[in-house]
Amino acid sequence: MTDGAVGSPPPVRDLVGHADAALFDLDGVITDTASLHMVAWGDMFRAFLAGRPGVSGDLAPYTDDDYFRHVDGKPRLDGIRAVLASRGIDLPEGEADDPAEADTVHGLARRKNDAFLRALDEGVVAVYPGTIRLVQWLLDRSVPCAVVSSSRNARRVLEAVDLLDAFAHVVDGTTAQEEGLRGKPAPDTFVAAARRLGARAAHTVAFEDAESGVRAAADGGLRVVAVDRGAGHAALVDAGAELVVDDLAELITVDASGAAAPGGP
Ligand SMILES: O=P(O)(O)OC[C@H]1O[C@@H](O)[C@H](O)[C@@H](O)[C@@H]1O
């Protein structure tokens, strides 16, 4: 079926302003905190890999490419398992209360989280103004907005930028654990958030910056707009994004009277 054919869904750009719901990823979409996560992951993994000689020569050092390929958008423990697998390293899982010194999956998770929380405490968390404008535009049009994040720090980050009250729901890493939902790239958290808002999946728009997140929303039957913060246009389209933009304010449109309206010229 081609665009505009009878019965075909409208382009996502036209749907946004009158969607049943809008679901926003947090890190890298609302707040400029994917960069803090990236630094924390890099510090932790570079130190860890440097201390472990590879089976045949030194292990490849951890790079930002590892972040985008193996970590971006996924729950913390899944990111660790994916990077370890990429280097052929088999570590015991350990226990949730393992100390940061433990060479276990949970120990590395604590190291990374300690580094992330230090960065959060030391710096000022920045928001993406274009995303905030889009959220405000949607709320003005009575489109309910929620956050769907893999992070267990999502509420803390939203509180730091005084945005917790802007969203009807926050489905985050803690919610996923409590409710037995699989993390991104599985669709569970997006589907759960849409249900909470009483929204139909095909009439719900997800905003994502990570390949894993785009895949999760697309597999849940949602319409997906990606914002490219470094993952790359092609990778985001391959994962299922219908539209890739540089800034989410590009989704705000203005009607003939000059008022903000759905659908673009
Ligand atoms: O370690 P946390 O705060 O629970 O977050 C897990 C993941 O949360 C995602 O939102 C980020 O995009 C990832 O970079 C991060 O690794």
The ligand as a Gaussian input file, in Angstrom:
#p B3LYP/6-31G(d) Opt

LIG

0 1
 O       22.284000       2.395000      34.688000
 P       20.914000       2.948000      34.590000
 O       20.802000       4.369000      35.058000
 O       19.888000       2.068000      35.222000
 O       20.585000       3.061000      33.058000
 C       20.663000       2.044000      32.110000
 C       20.610000       2.624000      30.706000
 O       19.547000       3.564000      30.633000
 C       19.305000       4.102000      29.352000
 O       18.268000       5.032000      29.450000
 C       20.527000       4.752000      28.792000
 O       20.269000       5.124000      27.463000
 C       21.714000       3.827000      28.862000
 O       22.860000       4.459000      28.469000
 C       21.892000       3.312000      30.267000
 O       22.977000       2.433000      30.296000

